Amino acid sequence: MTEPRRTTRARATTVGSISSTDTERMAELEARLQRLESSPGLRERGRGVMSRVMPPEAGEHFRNAGREQLLGVRSIVDFWIRRLDEADSRADRSRDRETIEIE
C-alpha cells in the first residue's frame, strides 16, 4: 500500500517556471493520492474484519457500552459544574456581608 520514500531528490532550479523534476514529483504525488482515495478506508476494512469474527448483536452491545461510558463521563462533568456553581454562589453570599467596626 505504501511505497518506499525517496530520500534524495534532484532539484533543478529554474527561475519563473516549473522544472521537470517538480512536474514529475507532482505527477507521482497525484498518482499516490488517487490510489489512496480509491482504496477502502481503515473503517471499512475494520468493519469487514469485525463482521467475520463477531456477531451483529455483540457490536450492538459494544455500542451501547460506549454510550453508557459517555453518559458516565457526562454525569461526572455535570457534578463538577454543579460544585463550581455552588462554590461561586457561596462566595457571592460572603461578599454581601459587611464588617462594622465598633469603637
C-alpha positions in Angstrom: 0.0 0.0 0.0 2.8 2.4 0.7 5.8 2.9 -1.5 9.4 3.4 -0.3 10.1 7.0 0.2 12.8 8.6 -1.9 15.4 10.2 0.4 17.2 12.2 -2.2 15.7 14.3 -4.9 17.4 16.1 -7.7 16.0 19.6 -7.9 16.6 21.6 -11.0 16.5 25.3 -10.2 14.7 27.4 -12.7 13.5 30.9 -12.3 10.0 31.8 -13.3 8.8 28.3 -14.4 8.3 24.8 -13.0 11.2 22.4 -13.5 10.7 18.9 -15.0 11.6 17.2 -11.6 8.9 19.2 -9.9 6.4 18.2 -12.6 7.5 14.5 -12.2 7.2 14.7 -8.4 3.7 16.3 -8.7 2.6 13.6 -11.0 3.9 10.9 -8.6 2.1 12.5 -5.7 -1.1 12.8 -7.7 -0.9 9.1 -8.6 -0.4 8.1 -4.9 -3.3 10.3 -3.8 -5.5 8.7 -6.4 -4.6 5.2 -5.2 -5.2 6.1 -1.6 -8.6 7.7 -2.3 -9.8 4.7 -4.4 -8.8 2.1 -1.8 -11.2 1.2 1.0 -10.5 3.2 4.2 -9.5 1.8 7.5 -13.0 2.0 8.9 -14.5 -0.1 6.0 -11.7 -2.7 6.3 -12.2 -2.8 10.1 -15.9 -3.4 9.7 -15.3 -6.2 7.2 -12.9 -7.9 9.7 -15.3 -7.4 12.6 -18.3 -8.8 10.7 -16.4 -12.0 10.1 -15.4 -12.6 13.8 -18.2 -11.0 15.8 -22.0 -11.4 15.5 -24.0 -8.2 15.0 -25.6 -8.5 18.5 -22.1 -8.2 20.1 -21.5 -5.0 18.1 -24.8 -3.5 19.4 -23.8 -4.3 22.9 -20.4 -2.7 22.5 -22.0 0.5 21.0 -24.4 0.6 24.0 -21.5 0.1 26.4 -19.6 3.0 24.7 -22.8 5.2 25.1 -23.0 4.3 28.7 -19.4 5.3 29.2 -20.0 8.7 27.6 -23.1 9.1 29.8 -20.9 8.3 32.9 -18.4 11.0 31.9 -21.2 13.4 31.3 -22.5 12.8 34.8 -19.0 13.5 36.3 -18.7 16.7 34.3 -22.2 17.8 35.4 -21.3 17.0 39.1 -18.2 19.2 39.0 -20.1 22.0 37.2 -22.7 22.0 40.0 -19.9 22.1 42.6 -18.3 25.0 40.9 -21.6 26.8 40.7 -22.3 26.2 44.4 -18.9 27.4 45.3 -19.4 30.6 43.3 -22.8 31.2 44.9 -21.3 30.7 48.4 -18.5 33.2 47.5 -21.1 35.7 46.3 -23.1 35.4 49.6 -19.9 36.0 51.7 -19.2 39.2 49.7 -22.6 40.6 50.6 -21.5 40.7 54.3 -20.4 44.0 55.7 -18.0 44.4 58.6 -18.9 47.1 61.1 -16.2 48.1 63.4 -17.2 49.1 66.9 -15.3 51.8 68.7 
